[in-house]
Amino acid sequence: MELKNKIIVITGSASGIGLALATRFVQEGATVIASDRNAEIGAQKAQEIGARFVAADVGQEADIKALIDDVLGKEGQIDLFCSNAGIAVGEGPETPDKVWDLIHRVNVMSHVWAARHLLPHMLERGEGYLLNTASAAGLLTELHSAPYAVTKHAALAFAEWLAITYGDRGIKVACLCPEGVWTPMIQNAPILQQTAVTTDVLVEATLKVLQADGFLITTHETTLKSFQNKAGNYGEWLSKMRHLRKKAMALLSGEPAFKEGDAPRTEGHP
């Protein structure tokens, strides 16, 4: 897919990945409709980069429908919808139900609602592209937050299902699965900061896959290798992840990851 003259919608565009994608897509000659729940900052950033702004809370189906209806009413069509907004909240099973519900709505149902209200339009045209932001956590896992790991697995699964079900009907689907990227999302995850890449790296990887009409977008060479290791020896992979989680938690607390006398372990990416 070439982006010039395309109508592109991007949620979660006030900062981070969404803002980086919106900025570059405008530079590529696309008409970009930026959206975010933070109307003040979102509108300011959109104006700065030359995009139109529509406020929406992707945790509410009515807002997503209103966003899509607004763009169809003003621009006439949507060529690429980037369902990008996401949150990272919660820890383990003790996380309150209301938090599980919130992250499920934002990280999973936002993709479902976007597809629900976009597919009739795209299928009628016989073409359209859906770009859903998940995470490498959908392929691997997340060390700090069970709700994040679970919802990102679900987001990837839904993107796969869309690609399988509608791929022969003119609908293209891509899933963005980055590891650590220098955005506010990783400010409390020092383990991710150690290998984080810039948003410029992410944008280039995204453009490469979109131009090739591909599906999976990753930002680190280690991601797919780790995914293969997971599939090849689940037990060994889980053991490495336990080791890595201990290190991640120690970085958060500022304490040594291992006590004197602990058996040495070979460092390896999960």
FENBELFEN-V627984 format. One record per helix or strand. SS is the DSSP state (~ for helix, > for strand). FROM is the first residue (numbers start at 1). TO is the last residue. If there is no record, write none. Layout:
ss->SS from->FROM to->TO
ss->SS from->FROM to->TO
This chain:
ss->> from->7 to->11
ss->~ from->16 to->27
ss->> from->31 to->36
ss->~ from->39 to->49
ss->> from->52 to->55
ss->~ from->61 to->74
ss->> from->80 to->83
ss->~ from->97 to->125
ss->> from->128 to->133
ss->~ from->136 to->138
ss->~ from->146 to->169
ss->> from->171 to->176
ss->> from->181 to->181
ss->~ from->184 to->186
ss->~ from->190 to->193
ss->> from->197 to->197
ss->~ from->199 to->211
ss->> from->216 to->217
ss->~ from->222 to->232
ss->~ from->234 to->253
